[in-house]
């Protein structure tokens, strides 16, 4: 069983021992009766025929199916080994679901909870198990669930047992320790967050006066300590918790850790909250953008006014100083200030957005000022330049300010409980089906945003150049932005080349010098245009690469996140297939499905997903090396989705697979229609092409789908034919 590490392992001092929670159990071999030994072994291994034979043959009395010494029943063994079919059979035969063993005083449901077996606990709770039972140490079902270190087990107990007032979230065992205390002791940050979010008390001490924050500091858990401090009331911490935490830190010789945690959470060494910085996150963002603009424009001006070496040196110094200033003054380093998860690093700040936009503005300014003699005489050039600039500006602002598709967190306990029930009935109550951050059932094609730490529907990727997530509601706008940027940058490059050609020809004719020498003279005299040409060409390469990546994934009906997952699943030599199977809900083994309606357990066999490794498909070492070289080149450009097969019969399929590798490929024409058309069928085709998604609904396989509740994917085996009309 799980054993909790004692505080005595820390340097100096001593803390209350937790040996009382040692839940070691006797071995099966200790039974004196051979039938009891066979029975216990059969219950532990899930050998239902053997259990039936022993009980129905009269060798085991279901009312006394335990050894007199330990009082451990067959139901204990089956529950602690996750054998649901045996548990169901024993209960139907009349086994006592509330009998306690003589070692720890735990009932079968507590044994199951201690191991984190959610389905066993759910089944027993619906079949007469006493939910407020305590063992000899006073530990209830919530305590034992926390000791399992399975946050899904803890969430089930919170919403199905604590929420219905069977036990209290702050219930204390015989040593005065709460469930939060034990979660902190184990360093289980997910369970700590779940308990605090549910409403567990932070300040309840045990019988020796130690509270959960003291435990976190003594154990050196900085993340957990910071999370607890964020939810502490300032007055309560200063008047009550600070002295006990300091005393604990001194006894554990961990005062340096304690002061470091206080400093990171904006507290003084006296436990007083520092005066909050008046600047808000929005002001930080504006300040970062302003500083970046000043850096780009000043360094560019200095570079153009000086020689190449001096200009590079001074521009680099300005850039280094600006980045250092932003990191030290505008980037949030205090954990308590970073609750919004924004401006925590240069990548998660508008620094890249400001760099990209300022360079783009510089390019357009040079084009408008220096090359006006090229584009102004032509009405076509003028309209193209002005409309392109306006369209790019609008799309850039739209993508930056738009909601990408954030799924709101759930606060209704009834709705959370219903989602859990649904997931339990589907055998999918785990982190792949339930979001621990927002407490909602995880829809397909959703992901946690690295910027906002929220679940985003249709998540594609986080774009640091636009300082926003690209997802359901703004991905089409992002695609149009890439297309418009390519046209505008290509047009600017065309103007620069035309400008240099006209000046070169004039210089050549007037000075009677060679064309190459005339070109050198022109370039030296027009450094602004030359620099804008170089930067525009570089930006065009980056934008084109992103555009090709987006186009490839759109054609396959994927997001960048999904394409990476499938790519890793297919071509990496050492790949964990579990993430791929969970994401697309592909089961690869026989499952025990718990039916919450009629309390029956049934075994459903699902054909395993068979994958032949690349080594077996391409046995020739040189051929495999050539393929991997091509794949690595495409991967560096982000085009590796070119070699993602759709089915096992595709020509590009280099791996044999009995199932669909891309479960959301509905044909490239259908995928294009799903991406570019909104779900409003009453609008015209042009409006559906130009409008962006503002709701959670979009097309998937030609049907309007709510991506906030996308819990099942349409089948790809009967997808709409490519010859079928799109609208």
C-alpha positions in Angstrom: 0.0 0.0 0.0 0.9 3.6 -0.2 3.1 4.9 2.6 3.5 8.5 3.5 7.0 9.8 4.0 7.6 11.0 7.6 8.8 14.5 8.4 11.6 13.0 10.4 13.6 12.5 7.2 14.1 16.3 7.0 17.1 18.0 8.5 16.8 18.7 12.2 13.7 18.9 14.4 10.8 16.5 14.3 7.3 16.5 13.1 4.3 14.3 13.9 4.9 10.9 12.5 2.4 9.4 10.0 3.1 5.8 10.7 -0.5 5.4 11.8 -1.5 5.7 8.1 0.6 2.7 7.1 -1.9 0.5 5.5 0.2 -2.6 4.9 -1.9 -5.8 4.7 -1.1 -9.4 5.4 -0.1 -11.7 2.6 -2.5 -14.2 1.2 -0.2 -17.0 2.2 -0.8 -16.4 5.9 -4.2 -18.1 5.8 -4.4 -21.3 7.6 -7.4 -22.7 5.7 -6.4 -23.7 2.1 -9.9 -22.9 0.8 -9.7 -19.4 2.3 -6.3 -19.0 0.7 -7.7 -20.1 -2.7 -10.7 -17.8 -2.2 -8.6 -14.8 -1.3 -6.3 -15.5 -4.3 -9.2 -15.8 -6.7 -10.8 -12.6 -5.5 -7.5 -10.7 -5.8 -6.8 -12.0 -9.3 -10.4 -11.6 -10.5 -10.9 -15.3 -11.2 -14.7 -15.2 -11.1 -15.2 -18.9 -12.0 -13.0 -20.0 -9.1 -14.9 -17.7 -6.8 -18.2 -19.0 -8.0 -17.1 -22.6 -7.6 -15.9 -22.0 -4.0 -19.0 -20.2 -2.9 -21.6 -22.2 -4.7 -19.8 -25.4 -3.8 -20.3 -24.7 -0.1 -16.6 -24.4 0.7 -16.8 -20.7 1.5 -19.6 -19.1 3.5 -20.2 -15.6 2.0 -21.2 -14.4 5.5 -17.9 -15.5 7.0 -15.5 -15.3 4.1 -12.6 -14.0 6.2 -9.7 -15.2 8.4 -10.5 -14.8 12.1 -7.2 -13.1 12.7 -7.2 -10.3 10.1 -10.9 -10.2 9.3 -10.1 -9.4 5.6 -13.0 -10.6 3.4 -13.1 -11.5 -0.3 -14.7 -8.2 -0.9 -11.7 -6.4 0.6 -9.4 -8.3 -1.8 -11.5 -7.8 -4.9 -12.0 -4.1 -4.1 -8.3 -3.4 -3.5 -7.4 -5.1 -6.8 -10.0 -3.4 -9.0 -11.9 -6.5 -9.8 -15.4 -5.1 -10.5 -17.0 -8.3 -11.8 -16.0 -10.2 -8.6 -17.2 -7.3 -6.4 -20.5 -7.3 -8.2 -20.9 -11.1 -7.8 -20.0 -11.0 -4.1 -22.5 -8.3 -3.4 -25.3 -10.1 -5.2 -24.5 -13.2 -3.1 -24.9 -11.2 0.1 -21.4 -10.0 1.1 -21.3 -7.4 3.8 -20.1 -4.2 2.1 -19.5 -2.4 5.5 -17.4 -5.1 7.3 -14.1 -3.8 8.7 -10.7 -5.5 8.8 -8.9 -5.9 12.1 -5.7 -4.3 11.0 -6.8 -0.8 10.0 -10.5 -0.9 10.6 -11.2 -0.1 7.0 -14.2 -1.1 5.0 -13.9 -2.4 1.4 -14.8 1.0 -0.1 -11.9 2.5 1.9 -9.6 -0.1 0.6 -10.6 0.7 -3.0 -10.3 4.5 -2.3 -6.8 4.1 -0.8 -5.7 2.5 -4.1 -7.6 5.1 -6.2 -10.1 2.8 -7.9 -12.9 5.2 -8.8 -15.1 2.6 -10.5 -15.1 0.3 -7.5 -15.8 3.2 -5.1 -18.7 4.3 -7.3 -20.1 0.8 -7.5 -19.9 0.2 -3.8 -21.4 3.6 -3.0 -24.5 2.7 -5.0 -24.8 -0.7 -3.3 -25.1 0.1 0.3 -21.6 1.1 1.4 -21.4 3.3 4.4 -19.9 6.5 3.2 -19.0 8.2 6.5 -17.2 5.2 8.0 -13.8 5.8 9.6 -10.9 3.5 10.3 -9.0 3.1 13.6 -7.1 6.3 12.9 -10.2 8.3 12.3 -9.5 8.6 8.6 -12.6 8.8 6.4 -13.1 8.1 2.7 -11.7 11.5 1.7 -8.5 11.0 3.7 -8.0 7.6 2.1 -8.8 9.0 -1.4 -6.1 11.7 -0.9 -3.6 9.1 0.2 -4.1 7.3 -3.1 -2.6 10.3 -4.9 -5.3 9.9 -7.6 -6.9 13.3 -8.1 -9.8 11.7 -10.0 -10.6 9.7 -6.9 -10.5 12.8 -4.8 -12.8 14.7 -7.2 -15.3 11.8 -7.1 -15.4 11.8 -3.3 -15.7 15.6 -3.2 -18.7 15.8 -5.6 -20.5 12.6 -4.9 -19.9 12.2 -1.1 -18.7 15.4 0.4 -21.2 17.5 -1.7 -24.1 15.4 -0.4 -23.0 16.0 3.2 -22.0 12.4 4.0 -18.6 13.7 5.2 -17.1 17.2 5.6 -14.2 18.4 3.5 -12.4 19.7 6.6 -13.0 16.5 8.7 -10.0 15.7 10.9 -8.6 12.3 11.8 -7.6 11.3 15.3 -4.4 13.3 15.0 -6.3 16.4 13.8 -5.1 16.2 10.2 -7.4 17.1 7.3 -7.4 15.8 3.8 -5.6 19.0 2.7 -2.9 18.3 5.3 -2.3 14.8 3.8 -2.3 16.1 0.2 0.4 18.7 1.1 2.4 16.0 2.9 2.5 13.9 -0.2 3.4 16.9 -2.4 0.3 16.2 -4.6 -0.2 19.6 -6.2 -3.2 18.6 -8.2 -5.1 17.3 -5.2 -4.1 20.4 -3.2 -5.5 22.7 -5.9 -8.7 20.6 -6.1 -9.3 20.7 -2.3 -8.6 24.5 -2.1 -10.7 25.2 -5.1 -13.5 23.2 -3.5 -13.3 25.2 -0.3 -11.0 23.3 2.1 -9.8 25.4 5.1 -6.1 26.5 4.9 -5.6 27.2 8.5 -6.8 24.2 10.4 -3.8 22.8 12.4 -3.4 19.3 13.6 -3.1 18.3 17.3 0.5 19.5 17.4 -0.4 23.0 15.9 1.0 22.3 12.4 -1.2 23.6 9.5 -0.9 22.6 5.8 1.3 25.7 5.0 3.8 24.7 7.7 3.9 21.2 6.1 4.6 22.6 2.7 7.3 24.9 3.9 8.9 22.1 6.0 8.9 19.8 3.0 10.3 22.5 0.7 7.3 22.4 -1.7 7.6 25.9 -3.2 4.8 25.5 -5.7 2.3 24.2 -3.2 3.4 26.9 -0.6 2.9 29.6 -3.2 -0.5 28.3 -4.2 -1.7 28.2 -0.5 -0.4 31.7 0.1 -2.3 33.0 -2.9 -5.5 31.9 -1.2 -4.7 33.0 2.3 -6.4 36.1 3.7 -3.7 38.7 4.4 -4.9 39.5 7.9 -5.3 35.8 8.8 -1.8 34.9 7.6 -0.1 37.9 9.4 -1.9 37.3 12.7 -2.2 33.6 12.9 -0.3 31.5 10.3 3.0 33.5 10.1 4.3 32.7 13.6 3.6 29.0 13.3 5.1 28.8 9.8 8.2 30.6 11.0 8.6 28.4 14.0 8.2 25.3 11.8 10.8 26.6 9.3 13.3 27.4 12.2 12.8 23.9 13.6 13.3 22.3 10.2 16.2 24.6 9.4 14.3 25.9 6.4 14.1 29.6 7.1 15.8 30.4 3.8 13.2 28.5 1.9 10.4 30.2 4.0 11.7 33.7 3.2 12.2 32.9 -0.4 8.5 31.7 -0.7 7.4 34.9 1.1 9.4 37.1 -1.3 8.1 35.3 -4.4 4.5 35.8 -3.2 5.0 39.6 -2.5 5.3 39.3 1.3 7.9 40.8 3.6 10.0 38.7 5.9 7.7 39.9 8.7 4.7 38.3 7.0 3.2 41.5 5.8 1.9 42.0 2.3 4.0 44.4 0.3 2.3 47.4 -1.2 0.8 46.1 -4.5 2.3 47.5 -7.6 -0.2 49.9 -9.1 0.5 49.0 -12.7 -2.1 46.6 -14.1 -1.6 43.8 -16.6 -3.0 45.9 -19.5 -0.6 48.8 -18.6 2.2 46.3 -18.5 1.3 45.1 -22.0 1.1 48.7 -23.3 4.4 49.5 -21.7 6.1 46.5 -23.2 4.8 47.4 -26.6 5.9 51.0 -26.2 9.4 50.0 -25.1 9.7 47.6 -28.0 8.6 50.2 -30.5 11.2 52.6 -29.2 13.9 49.9 -29.3 13.1 49.0 -32.9 12.8 52.5 -34.3 15.8 53.9 -32.4 18.1 51.0 -33.3 17.0 51.2 -36.9 17.7 54.9 -37.1 21.2 54.5 -35.5 21.9 51.6 -37.9 21.1 53.7 -40.9 23.1 56.7 -39.7 26.4 54.8 -38.9 28.7 52.4 -40.6 27.8 48.7 -40.6 29.9 47.6 -37.7 29.1 50.6 -35.4 25.4 50.4 -36.3 25.2 46.7 -35.5 27.1 47.3 -32.2 24.9 50.2 -31.0 21.7 48.5 -32.2 22.6 45.3 -30.3 23.4 47.3 -27.1 20.0 49.1 -27.3 18.2 45.8 -27.8 20.0 44.1 -24.9 19.3 47.0 -22.6 15.6 47.1 -23.6 15.1 43.4 -23.1 16.8 43.6 -19.7 14.7 46.5 -18.7 11.4 44.8 -19.7 12.4 41.6 -17.9 13.3 43.3 -14.7 10.4 45.8 -14.5 7.5 44.8 -16.6 7.6 41.0 -16.7 5.7 39.6 -13.7 7.9 37.6 -11.4 5.6 37.5 -8.4 3.4 34.5 -8.3 0.6 36.3 -6.5 0.5 38.9 -9.3 0.6 36.3 -12.1 -2.9 34.9 -11.5 -3.8 35.8 -15.0 -0.8 34.0 -16.4 0.1 36.9 -18.7 3.4 38.8 -19.0 5.3 36.0 -17.1 8.0 35.8 -19.7 9.0 37.4 -23.0 7.3 34.6 -24.9 4.1 35.1 -22.9 4.2 38.8 -23.4 3.4 41.2 -26.3 7.2 41.7 -26.9 7.1 39.5 -30.1 3.9 41.2 -31.2 5.4 44.6 -30.8 8.6 43.5 -32.7 6.6 42.0 -35.6 4.2 45.0 -35.9 6.9 47.7 -35.5 9.0 46.0 -38.2 5.9 45.8 -40.5 5.1 49.4 -39.9 8.7 50.4 -40.7 8.5 48.4 -44.0 5.3 50.0 -45.0 6.5 53.5 -44.0 9.6 53.1 -46.2 7.5 51.9 -49.0 5.1 54.8 -48.8 7.8 57.5 -48.4 10.8 56.3 -50.4 9.0 54.6 -53.3 6.1 56.9 -53.8 7.3 57.7 -57.3 6.9 54.0 -58.2 3.4 53.3 -56.9 1.6 56.7 -57.0 1.5 57.1 -60.8 -0.4 53.8 -61.0 -3.9 53.6 -59.7 -3.7 49.8 -59.4 -0.5 50.0 -57.3 -2.1 52.7 -55.1 -5.3 50.8 -54.4 -3.4 47.5 -53.8 -1.0 49.2 -51.4 -3.7 51.0 -49.4 -6.2 48.2 -49.3 -3.6 45.7 -48.4 -2.3 47.8 -45.5 -5.8 48.4 -44.2 -6.8 44.8 -44.5 -3.6 43.5 -42.7 -4.1 46.1 -40.0 -7.7 45.1 -39.4 -6.9 41.4 -39.3 -3.9 41.9 -37.1 -6.0 43.8 -34.6 -8.8 41.3 -34.8 -6.6 38.2 -34.1 -4.8 40.0 -31.3 -8.0 41.1 -29.5 -10.4 38.3 -30.3 -11.5 35.5 -28.0 -9.9 32.4 -29.4 -12.7 30.1 -28.0 -12.2 30.0 -24.3 -14.4 27.4 -22.7 -15.9 28.9 -19.5 -15.1 27.0 -16.3 -18.0 25.2 -14.6 -19.1 26.3 -11.1 -22.4 24.4 -10.9 -21.8 21.2 -8.8 -24.8 19.6 -10.3 -23.5 20.0 -13.8 -20.0 18.8 -12.8 -21.5 15.8 -11.1 -23.6 15.0 -14.3 -20.4 15.2 -16.4 -18.7 12.8 -14.1 -21.6 10.4 -14.3 -21.5 10.5 -18.1 -17.7 9.9 -18.1 -18.1 7.0 -15.6 -20.7 5.3 -17.8 -18.3 5.7 -20.8 -15.3 4.4 -18.8 -13.5 7.7 -19.5 -13.4 9.3 -16.1 -9.7 10.3 -16.2 -7.6 13.3 -17.1 -8.2 12.6 -20.8 -11.9 13.0 -20.4 -12.2 15.5 -17.5 -10.4 18.9 -17.3 -8.7 19.4 -14.0 -8.3 23.2 -14.6 -11.8 24.1 -15.5 -13.8 21.1 -14.1 -15.6 20.5 -17.4 -15.8 17.5 -19.5 -13.0 17.8 -22.0 -14.3 18.3 -25.6 -12.4 16.9 -28.5 -10.0 19.4 -30.3 -9.6 21.4 -27.1 -6.4 22.1 -25.2 -5.1 24.1 -22.2 -3.7 27.5 -23.4 -0.1 28.2 -22.3 -1.0 31.9 -22.3 -4.2 32.0 -20.2 -4.2 28.6 -18.6 -7.8 28.1 -19.8 -9.3 25.3 -22.0 -9.6 26.5 -25.5 -11.9 24.9 -28.1 -10.4 24.0 -31.5 -7.0 24.9 -30.2 -4.4 25.2 -32.9 -1.3 26.8 -31.3 -0.1 29.8 -29.3 1.3 32.5 -31.7 3.8 34.6 -29.8 3.9 37.0 -32.8 0.2 37.9 -32.3 0.1 37.4 -28.5 -2.9 35.2 -28.6 -4.0 31.6 -29.0 -5.1 30.5 -32.5 -8.2 28.4 -32.1 -11.8 28.0 -33.1 -13.0 31.6 -33.3 -9.9 33.3 -34.9 -8.1 30.6 -36.9 -9.8 31.6 -40.1 -8.9 35.2 -39.5 -5.3 34.1 -38.8 -5.3 32.2 -42.2 -6.6 35.3 -44.0 -4.0 37.4 -42.2 -1.2 35.1 -43.4 -2.6 35.3 -47.0 -2.9 39.1 -46.9 0.6 39.5 -45.4 2.1 37.4 -48.2 0.4 39.5 -50.8 1.4 42.8 -49.2 5.0 41.7 -48.6 5.4 40.3 -52.1 4.0 43.6 -53.4 6.5 45.6 -51.3 9.4 43.4 -52.6 8.2 44.0 -56.1 8.2 47.8 -55.5 11.7 47.6 -54.1 13.1 45.7 -57.0 11.3 48.1 -59.5 12.7 51.0 -57.5 16.3 49.7 -57.7 16.0 48.9 -61.4 14.8 52.4 -62.3 17.6 54.1 -60.2 20.2 51.7 -61.5 19.3 52.3 -65.1 19.4 56.1 -64.5 22.8 55.9 -62.8 24.1 53.6 -65.5 23.0 55.9 -68.3 24.2 59.1 -66.7 27.6 58.0 -65.4 28.4 55.5 -68.2 29.6 52.9 -65.7 29.0 49.2 -65.5 25.6 47.9 -64.3 27.1 46.1 -61.3 29.0 49.2 -60.2 25.9 51.3 -60.7 23.9 48.9 -58.5 26.5 49.1 -55.7 26.3 52.9 -55.8 22.5 52.8 -55.7 22.4 50.4 -52.8 24.9 52.5 -50.8 22.8 55.6 -51.3 19.4 53.9 -50.5 20.1 51.9 -47.3 16.5 52.3 -46.1 15.0 50.7 -49.1 17.7 48.0 -49.0 17.1 47.2 -45.4 13.3 47.1 -45.9 13.8 44.7 -48.8 15.9 42.3 -46.7 13.5 42.4 -43.8 10.5 42.0 -46.0 12.0 39.0 -47.7 12.8 37.4 -44.4 9.3 38.1 -43.1 7.8 36.7 -46.3 9.7 33.4 -45.8 8.4 33.1 -42.3 4.8 34.0 -43.2 4.8 31.7 -46.2 6.1 28.8 -44.1 3.3 29.4 -41.6 0.7 29.6 -44.4 1.8 26.3 -45.9 1.6 24.6 -42.5 -1.9 26.0 -41.9 -3.0 24.9 -45.4 -1.7 21.4 -45.0 -3.4 20.9 -41.7 -6.7 22.4 -42.9 -6.7 20.0 -45.8 -6.4 17.1 -43.4 -9.0 18.5 -41.0 -6.4 18.8 -38.3 -5.0 21.5 -36.0 -1.3 22.0 -35.5 -1.6 20.4 -32.1 -3.3 17.3 -33.5 -0.8 17.1 -36.4 2.1 17.0 -34.0 0.4 14.3 -31.9 -0.2 12.0 -34.9 3.3 12.8 -36.3 4.9 11.7 -33.1 2.7 8.7 -32.9 3.7 7.5 -36.4 7.4 8.3 -36.8 9.1 8.5 -33.4 11.0 5.3 -32.6 10.1 5.5 -28.9 6.5 6.7 -28.7 4.0 6.5 -25.9 0.8 5.7 -27.8 -1.4 6.4 -24.7 -1.8 10.1 -25.4 -2.8 9.5 -29.0 -5.3 6.9 -28.0 -6.8 8.9 -25.2 -7.1 12.1 -27.4 -9.0 10.4 -30.2 -10.8 8.0 -27.8 -9.2 4.8 -29.4 -9.2 2.0 -26.9 -6.6 -0.7 -27.3 -7.5 -3.3 -24.7 -10.5 -5.1 -23.2 -12.4 -2.6 -21.0 -14.6 -3.1 -18.0 -17.4 -0.6 -18.4 -19.4 0.5 -15.4 -23.0 1.0 -16.1 -24.4 3.6 -13.7 -28.0 3.0 -14.7 -28.6 -0.6 -13.7 -25.4 -1.1 -11.6 -24.1 -3.9 -13.9 -20.6 -4.5 -15.1 -20.0 -5.8 -18.5 -16.8 -6.6 -20.4 -16.5 -5.1 -23.8 -13.7 -6.2 -26.1 -12.4 -3.6 -28.6 -10.0 -4.6 -31.4 -6.5 -3.4 -30.5 -4.8 -0.7 -32.6 -1.9 -2.5 -34.4 1.0 -0.5 -35.6 3.9 -1.8 -37.6 7.1 0.1 -36.9 8.9 2.0 -39.6 11.8 -0.4 -39.2 9.5 -3.3 -40.2 7.9 -1.4 -43.1 11.2 -0.3 -44.5 13.7 -3.0 -43.6 16.4 -1.6 -45.8 18.6 0.7 -43.6 19.5 3.0 -46.5 15.8 3.5 -47.5 14.8 4.1 -44.0 17.6 6.7 -43.6 16.6 8.5 -46.8 13.0 8.6 -45.6 13.9 9.9 -42.2 16.2 12.6 -43.7 13.4 13.8 -45.9 11.0 13.7 -42.9 13.4 15.7 -40.8 13.8 18.4 -43.5 10.0 18.7 -43.7 9.7 18.7 -39.9 12.1 21.6 -39.6 9.9 23.6 -42.0 6.8 22.5 -40.2 5.6 20.5 -43.3 5.9 17.1 -41.8 2.1 16.7 -42.1 2.7 15.9 -45.8 3.6 12.4 -44.7 0.7 11.8 -42.3 -1.4 9.0 -43.8 -5.2 9.0 -43.5 -5.9 5.3 -43.8 -4.0 2.1 -44.1 -4.7 1.8 -47.9 -3.4 5.3 -48.8 -0.4 5.5 -51.1 1.5 7.6 -48.6 1.0 5.2 -45.8 4.4 3.9 -44.7 3.0 2.1 -41.6 0.5 -0.7 -41.7 -2.5 0.0 -39.4 -5.8 -1.7 -39.1 -7.6 1.5 -38.0 -7.8 5.0 -39.2 -4.7 7.0 -38.3 -6.3 10.4 -38.8 -9.8 9.9 -37.2 -11.0 13.3 -38.4 -10.2 13.2 -42.1 -13.4 13.7 -44.0 -11.9 14.4 -47.4 -10.0 17.5 -48.4 -12.9 19.3 -50.0 -15.1 18.7 -47.0 -12.4 19.8 -44.6 -11.9 23.0 -46.6 -15.6 23.7 -46.5 -15.7 23.1 -42.8 -12.9 25.5 -42.2 -13.9 28.4 -44.5 -17.7 28.4 -44.2 -19.6 29.4 -41.0 -22.4 27.3 -39.8 -25.1 29.8 -40.6 -26.8 28.2 -43.5 -29.2 31.0 -43.9 -26.5 33.4 -45.0 -25.1 33.7 -48.5 -22.0 31.8 -49.6 -19.9 35.0 -49.7 -21.0 36.0 -46.2 -20.1 32.6 -44.9 -16.7 32.9 -46.5 -15.9 36.3 -45.1 -17.5 36.2 -41.6 -15.6 34.7 -38.7 -16.9 32.4 -36.0 -18.2 34.4 -33.0 -19.9 31.5 -31.2 -18.9 28.0 -30.2 -20.6 26.4 -33.3 -18.8 25.5 -36.5 -19.0 22.9 -39.2 -17.6 19.4 -38.7 -18.1 16.9 -41.5 -20.7 19.3 -43.0 -22.8 19.5 -39.9 -23.2 22.3 -37.4 -21.3 21.3 -34.2 -21.0 22.9 -30.8 -17.2 22.6 -30.1 -17.8 23.4 -26.4 -19.7 20.1 -26.1 -17.9 18.0 -28.8 -17.7 14.7 -26.9 -17.7 12.4 -30.0 -16.3 12.7 -33.4 -18.2 11.9 -36.6 -17.1 8.7 -38.3 -14.6 9.1 -41.1 -15.6 5.8 -42.8 -18.7 7.3 -44.3 -17.5 10.8 -44.8 -19.0 13.0 -47.5 -17.5 12.2 -50.9 -15.2 14.7 -52.5 -17.7 14.9 -55.4 -20.5 15.9 -53.1 -21.6 19.5 -53.2 -20.1 21.6 -50.4 -23.0 23.9 -49.8 
